[in-house]
Amino acid sequence: MEEVRNRGVRTYGLAGTEVDQILEPSLDDLLDPAAVRRLPRLRDGLFQDVPYFAVDGVQVWGATAMVLAEFLEIVGRATS
């Protein structure tokens, strides 16, 4: 596991088989409606529109996008 120091605050460990890089977008960037996009992906022989977050030029999708969406739902409820 490779250690990475980000912004001199925390040390993260990268699981090389699961993580390509660590991103630290601002909450405002994640809450921006333009950050959520859709992309057709082939699954089980069918194309499906899959939502993803566009973060710092990277497509964040799959389980990570689902966790982000749930987090933002909670944050949205707390701030409204």
C-alpha positions in Angstrom: 0.0 0.0 0.0 1.5 3.3 -1.1 1.3 6.2 1.3 0.3 9.6 -0.1 0.4 12.9 1.8 -2.3 15.3 0.6 -2.3 19.0 1.5 0.0 18.2 4.5 -3.1 17.3 6.6 -3.8 13.6 6.2 -1.9 10.5 5.1 -3.9 8.1 2.9 -3.1 4.6 1.8 -3.8 3.6 -1.8 -5.0 0.1 -2.5 -3.4 -0.3 -5.9 -6.0 -2.8 -7.2 -8.9 -0.5 -6.2 -7.8 3.1 -6.3 -6.1 4.9 -9.2 -5.8 8.3 -7.4 -7.1 10.3 -4.5 -9.3 13.3 -5.3 -10.3 16.1 -2.9 -13.0 18.1 -4.6 -14.7 20.8 -2.6 -18.3 20.3 -1.4 -19.4 23.1 -3.6 -17.9 21.3 -6.7 -19.8 18.1 -5.8 -23.1 20.0 -5.1 -22.9 21.7 -8.5 -25.6 20.1 -10.7 -23.2 20.2 -13.7 -20.9 17.7 -11.8 -23.5 14.9 -12.3 -23.4 13.5 -15.8 -24.5 10.3 -17.6 -22.5 8.0 -19.8 -23.7 4.9 -21.8 -21.9 1.8 -20.6 -22.3 -1.7 -21.9 -23.4 -4.2 -19.3 -24.8 -7.7 -19.9 -25.0 -6.9 -23.6 -27.1 -3.8 -23.1 -26.2 -0.1 -23.1 -27.3 1.6 -19.9 -27.0 5.3 -19.0 -24.8 5.3 -15.9 -24.5 8.4 -13.7 -21.1 9.6 -12.7 -19.5 12.7 -11.1 -17.1 14.8 -13.2 -14.4 15.7 -10.7 -11.2 17.4 -11.6 -11.4 15.9 -15.1 -12.0 12.4 -13.8 -15.1 10.3 -14.1 -16.1 9.0 -10.7 -18.6 6.2 -11.1 -19.7 2.9 -9.7 -19.8 2.4 -5.9 -17.9 5.5 -5.3 -20.4 7.6 -7.1 -23.2 5.9 -5.2 -21.6 6.7 -1.9 -21.0 10.4 -3.0 -24.7 10.7 -4.1 -25.9 9.3 -0.7 -23.5 11.7 1.2 -24.7 14.7 -0.9 -28.4 13.7 -0.2 -27.6 13.8 3.6 -25.7 17.1 3.2 -28.6 18.6 1.2 -31.1 17.7 3.8 -28.9 19.1 6.6 -28.5 22.5 4.8 -32.1 23.0 3.6 
